[in-house]
């Protein structure tokens, strides 16, 4: 059974993306993957003389760029389907949401309308997104314009663009931020570890830490510029011993994506997790297999970055006095800096009573 996974490597200027592609090629070829790379579209166009300042307007340029990018990605997926290999990893040097950082909200909405897309459907094109933070933020001595003719940003502009790109992608359900707290080689190793973890390959894992917090100021969250809100509904299905099957609806209103998740214990007792996208029709059919002994888990999720870490803050319909926030961290014991509006009660990492499945049991 062929498995095609499509990921995005994004980030601010001079973040290490070019080197990252080499690391990905070497690491995952050894793991048995055929690795395909979709080149960065903006660099191709600008280096060839097609740029926002050479086209009639920035809007006209962005349409050209997004149409070419869409065509390239579809071509790579079509080519992947024709290949005999079982495991294929498509790596996009930037994805379609990167373009949002270079236009107004109005321009982006017009392009979505022209292409017949919604933000959630655009997110759903990519299985995971990995953001490398610009060297201008935390590794200033390594920031350079020399290795990319299309790059022109000052360090201050690079940091601002990096933050904008994080906001553009922060609503993706599999979004990771890798900063410059460590040396560059360790930064690359962290990227490989996180991709391996996502693919279910054997690698030292990045840690996802969970905290119980006081119920936050919802109005503040709603109005925060860098915060992306989605609604999540988890439904647990009837399943056998040592397995957990659930479906998920994620999005706002009619703009939703659907997925099936399976968690099975291997012979050595370690859990194996897999997931795949569902059509709305498939999701509706599976709702009929809901486990009557498990309640639906409904929550509003607020996604944001702070001090280089990625946060997912969940407001459960079950509670009015507390909430849960998860943070992707490199260690289980390192200090995490929280924004002022997140007041921690205690850490829940590894506490089984606060897993979604435990909360779902009636």
C-alpha distance (Angstrom), angle and dihedral (degrees) to the residues before:
residue distance angle dihedral
X1 . . .
X2 3.82 . .
X3 3.80 116.4 .
X4 3.82 116.5 -160.0
X5 3.82 115.2 -174.1
X6 3.79 121.7 -174.2
X7 3.80 120.4 -161.3
X8 3.80 136.5 172.2
X9 3.79 127.4 -134.1
X10 3.79 107.7 -160.7
X11 3.79 138.7 154.2
X12 3.77 144.7 126.5
X13 3.81 125.5 -54.2
X14 3.82 115.4 -62.9
X15 3.79 93.6 11.5
X16 3.81 97.4 136.5
X17 3.80 100.8 -97.0
X18 3.82 94.9 138.8
X19 3.80 92.2 52.4
X20 3.80 89.8 42.7
X21 3.81 90.7 59.9
X22 3.79 90.1 57.0
X23 3.80 92.1 48.5
X24 3.80 90.6 49.2
X25 3.80 91.9 49.4
X26 3.80 93.2 50.6
X27 3.80 97.0 41.0
X28 3.79 100.2 46.0
X29 3.77 97.9 37.6
X30 3.81 85.2 61.1
X31 3.80 88.7 52.1
X32 3.79 91.7 56.5
X33 3.81 100.3 -97.3
X34 3.77 127.2 136.4
X35 3.80 101.1 -136.7
X36 3.82 120.2 -152.9
X37 3.80 122.9 -172.8
X38 3.80 125.3 -151.7
X39 3.85 104.9 -155.8
X40 3.80 122.1 -128.6
X41 3.79 106.4 -87.0
X42 3.81 98.1 -155.6
X43 3.81 92.7 56.3
X44 3.81 91.1 49.2
X45 3.80 93.0 50.8
X46 3.80 98.2 41.5
X47 3.81 92.7 45.9
X48 3.81 87.8 51.5
X49 3.79 93.9 52.0
X50 3.82 99.7 -97.3
X51 3.81 108.2 119.7
X52 3.82 141.8 139.5
X53 3.81 88.7 -97.4
X54 3.84 94.9 49.1
X55 3.81 97.9 45.1
X56 3.80 122.2 75.5
X57 3.81 92.4 -101.9
X58 3.79 138.3 -6.8
X59 3.81 88.0 -109.9
X60 3.82 91.8 57.6
X61 3.80 90.4 48.5
X62 3.81 92.7 49.3
X63 3.81 91.2 52.1
X64 3.82 89.7 53.0
X65 3.79 91.7 47.9
X66 3.81 96.3 47.5
X67 3.80 93.6 45.2
X68 3.81 91.0 50.5
X69 3.79 91.6 45.5
X70 3.80 91.8 50.1
X71 3.81 90.9 48.9
X72 3.81 92.4 49.3
X73 3.80 93.9 49.2
X74 3.80 92.5 47.8
X75 3.81 89.9 48.4
X76 3.81 91.9 52.4
X77 3.80 91.8 49.1
X78 3.81 91.1 48.5
X79 3.81 90.0 50.1
X80 3.82 90.9 47.9
X81 3.81 91.2 54.4
X82 3.81 89.5 56.1
X83 3.82 93.5 54.5
X84 3.80 121.7 97.1
X85 3.83 95.8 -138.3
X86 3.81 118.4 108.7
X87 3.82 99.4 -145.2
X88 3.81 117.5 48.2
X89 3.81 124.7 171.4
X90 3.82 116.8 -163.9
X91 3.81 110.8 -161.7
X92 3.80 117.4 -164.3
X93 3.79 116.7 -155.8
X94 3.81 91.1 -140.1
X95 3.79 123.5 -18.4
X96 3.77 135.4 -128.9
X97 3.80 94.2 -84.6
X98 3.82 90.5 62.6
X99 3.80 87.3 73.0
X100 3.81 90.8 63.6
X101 3.81 89.0 70.3
X102 3.80 90.7 64.7
X103 3.80 100.4 52.0
X104 3.76 141.4 48.5
X105 3.80 121.5 -91.5
X106 3.79 88.1 -110.2
X107 3.80 92.6 53.9
X108 3.79 91.1 48.3
X109 3.81 92.3 50.4
X110 3.81 90.2 50.5
X111 3.80 91.0 51.5
X112 3.82 92.1 48.3
X113 3.80 89.0 51.5
X114 3.81 92.1 47.4
X115 3.82 92.0 50.0
X116 3.80 93.6 43.0
X117 3.80 94.0 -121.0
X118 3.80 140.0 128.7
X119 3.79 126.4 -150.1
X120 3.81 92.3 -108.8
X121 3.81 92.3 51.3
X122 3.80 89.4 49.1
X123 3.82 90.8 51.4
X124 3.81 89.2 49.5
X125 3.82 91.2 61.9
X126 3.81 89.4 73.4
X127 3.79 125.8 59.2
X128 3.82 94.2 -156.1
X129 3.81 139.9 -3.6
X130 3.82 126.0 -148.6
X131 3.81 118.7 -165.9
X132 3.81 119.6 -158.6
X133 3.81 112.0 -158.9
X134 3.82 116.6 -126.0
X135 3.80 116.7 -100.8
X136 3.81 86.4 -124.7
X137 3.81 86.5 75.8
X138 3.80 109.3 62.2
X139 3.83 100.3 -15.9
X140 3.79 100.3 54.3
X141 3.80 94.6 154.6
X142 3.81 89.8 65.9
X143 3.80 97.2 49.6
X144 3.80 110.4 117.4
X145 3.81 140.4 159.0
X146 3.81 93.2 -156.3
X147 3.83 101.9 95.5
X148 3.81 99.3 53.0
X149 3.81 122.5 49.5
X150 3.81 90.4 -162.2
X151 3.82 93.2 57.5
X152 3.80 118.0 98.0
X153 3.81 107.7 150.4
X154 3.81 124.0 126.9
X155 3.83 115.2 -132.1
X156 3.82 90.2 -98.9
X157 3.79 91.5 50.1
X158 3.82 89.9 46.8
X159 3.81 92.1 55.5
X160 3.81 91.9 47.6
X161 3.81 91.5 48.7
X162 3.80 91.1 47.2
X163 3.81 90.3 54.9
X164 3.80 91.3 47.8
X165 3.80 91.9 51.3
X166 3.81 90.6 51.6
X167 3.79 89.9 52.9
X168 3.81 90.8 49.8
X169 3.81 93.1 53.9
X170 3.82 100.3 32.9
X171 3.79 93.3 99.1
X172 3.79 93.9 61.9
X173 3.83 111.0 110.4
X174 3.83 92.3 -135.0
X175 3.80 102.4 42.5
X176 3.81 122.5 143.4
X177 3.81 130.8 -177.6
X178 3.82 119.9 -152.7
X179 3.80 114.1 -167.8
X180 3.78 138.1 -172.3
X181 3.79 99.6 -100.4
X182 3.82 87.8 115.1
X183 3.82 133.3 43.3
X184 3.79 118.9 -75.6
X185 3.80 94.9 -102.6
X186 3.80 90.3 51.4
X187 3.80 88.2 49.0
X188 3.82 89.2 57.2
X189 3.81 91.6 45.7
X190 3.81 89.6 51.6
X191 3.81 90.0 52.6
X192 3.80 92.1 50.7
X193 3.80 90.7 46.8
X194 3.80 92.4 51.6
X195 3.81 93.7 47.5
X196 3.81 89.9 47.3
X197 3.79 90.5 49.8
X198 3.80 90.6 51.4
X199 3.81 91.7 49.3
X200 3.80 91.9 47.5
X201 3.80 93.9 -115.1
X202 3.80 124.4 146.5
X203 3.80 107.3 -91.6
X204 3.79 135.9 126.9
X205 3.79 102.1 -83.3
X206 3.77 129.9 -123.9
X207 3.79 108.7 -125.7
X208 3.81 124.8 -113.8
X209 3.79 107.4 -156.6
X210 3.80 123.5 -161.3
X211 3.80 128.4 -154.7
X212 3.80 135.5 -172.8
X213 3.80 108.8 -134.0
X214 3.79 139.0 -178.9
X215 3.79 114.6 -92.5
X216 3.83 103.1 -83.7
X217 3.78 132.2 -135.1
X218 3.83 99.7 -84.7
X219 3.80 93.9 -166.6
X220 3.80 89.8 55.7
X221 3.81 90.9 50.5
X222 3.80 92.4 46.8
X223 3.79 91.9 52.9
X224 3.82 98.7 41.0
X225 3.81 109.2 119.2
X226 3.81 95.8 -143.8
X227 3.82 96.3 44.1
X228 3.82 122.8 101.7
X229 3.81 118.1 -160.3
X230 3.80 126.2 -153.7
X231 3.78 134.3 162.8
X232 3.80 119.4 -127.1
X233 3.80 128.2 -161.9
X234 3.82 119.1 -172.8
X235 3.79 119.9 -167.8
X236 3.80 120.0 -172.7
X237 3.81 115.7 -144.5
X238 3.78 130.9 -149.5
X239 3.80 107.3 -83.0
X240 3.79 142.7 167.8
X241 3.76 131.2 -105.9
X242 3.82 116.6 -59.2
X243 3.79 93.1 13.3
X244 3.77 136.9 95.8
X245 3.79 122.8 -162.4
X246 3.78 122.6 -174.5
X247 3.77 139.3 162.2
X248 3.78 125.5 -145.0
X249 3.77 134.8 -153.7
X250 3.79 113.8 -163.8
X251 3.79 130.6 179.4
X252 3.79 144.2 53.5
X253 3.81 123.3 -65.8
X254 3.78 111.4 -42.2
X255 3.82 93.0 -15.4
X256 3.81 98.1 89.9
X257 3.78 140.6 136.5
X258 3.80 124.8 -147.2
X259 3.79 131.3 -150.2
X260 3.82 143.1 174.7
X261 3.83 119.7 -136.2
X262 3.81 126.4 -167.5
X263 3.80 125.8 -170.5
X264 3.82 116.7 -172.1
X265 3.79 129.8 173.1
X266 3.81 113.2 -122.6
X267 3.80 122.6 -140.0
X268 3.82 90.4 -92.9
X269 3.79 90.7 54.5
X270 3.82 96.1 -106.5
X271 3.81 117.0 130.7
X272 3.80 119.2 -116.2
X273 3.81 115.0 -156.5
X274 3.80 127.1 -164.8
X275 3.78 132.7 171.2
X276 3.79 140.6 -177.0
X277 3.78 137.6 -176.5
X278 3.82 119.8 -99.2
X279 3.77 132.2 -154.4
X280 3.82 116.0 -123.3
X281 3.81 88.6 -108.2
X282 3.82 92.6 53.1
X283 3.80 90.0 48.3
X284 3.81 92.0 52.5
X285 3.82 91.2 51.0
X286 3.81 92.7 50.0
X287 3.81 91.3 50.4
X288 3.79 85.3 71.6
X289 3.82 88.8 64.2
X290 3.81 94.5 58.1
X291 3.80 115.9 143.4
X292 3.84 106.7 -112.7
X293 3.80 89.6 -151.1
X294 3.83 92.1 61.8
X295 3.81 126.4 67.4
X296 3.78 121.3 -139.7
X297 3.77 113.4 -99.4
X298 3.79 110.5 -134.5
X299 3.77 121.9 -177.7
X300 3.77 143.4 158.6
X301 3.79 110.2 -128.9
X302 3.80 124.8 -155.3
X303 3.82 114.3 -164.4
X304 3.82 121.7 -162.8
X305 3.78 143.7 140.4
X306 3.80 126.0 -123.1
X307 3.81 130.5 177.1
X308 3.82 90.0 -9.6
X309 3.83 95.2 -53.0
X310 3.81 127.7 110.2
X311 3.82 117.6 -128.2
X312 3.80 132.8 -165.5
X313 3.81 111.6 -167.7
X314 3.82 114.5 -167.0
X315 3.80 125.7 -160.7
X316 3.81 106.6 -163.0
X317 3.81 121.7 -151.2
X318 3.84 85.0 -135.6
X319 3.82 94.0 66.8
X320 3.79 139.5 50.4
X321 3.80 99.4 173.4
X322 3.79 104.7 46.6
X323 3.82 142.6 26.6
X324 3.80 140.6 -171.6
X325 3.79 130.0 -117.0
X326 3.81 125.6 -169.1
X327 3.79 122.9 -158.2
X328 3.80 128.3 -167.5
X329 3.80 106.0 -132.4
X330 3.80 137.2 171.1
X331 3.80 96.2 -132.2
X332 3.80 137.7 29.0
X333 3.81 93.6 -129.5
X334 3.82 106.3 33.3
X335 3.79 120.3 116.1
X336 3.81 117.0 -95.7
X337 3.79 121.5 -155.5
X338 3.79 113.2 -140.4
X339 3.81 126.8 -164.4
X340 3.81 115.3 -107.8
X341 3.80 93.7 -103.4
X342 3.84 92.1 59.5
X343 3.81 108.5 80.5
X344 3.79 111.3 -174.3
X345 3.79 120.3 -141.6
X346 3.80 97.1 179.8
X347 3.79 142.4 -37.1
X348 3.81 117.6 -91.2
X349 3.80 100.5 -175.3
X350 3.79 107.2 141.7
X351 3.83 93.9 4.0
X352 3.84 104.2 135.4
X353 3.82 95.2 -161.1
X354 3.81 90.0 69.4
X355 3.80 98.3 50.3
X356 3.80 111.5 117.4
X357 3.80 90.0 -116.2
X358 3.81 90.9 55.7
X359 3.81 91.6 48.4
X360 3.81 89.4 50.2
X361 3.81 94.6 58.4
X362 3.78 109.8 102.5
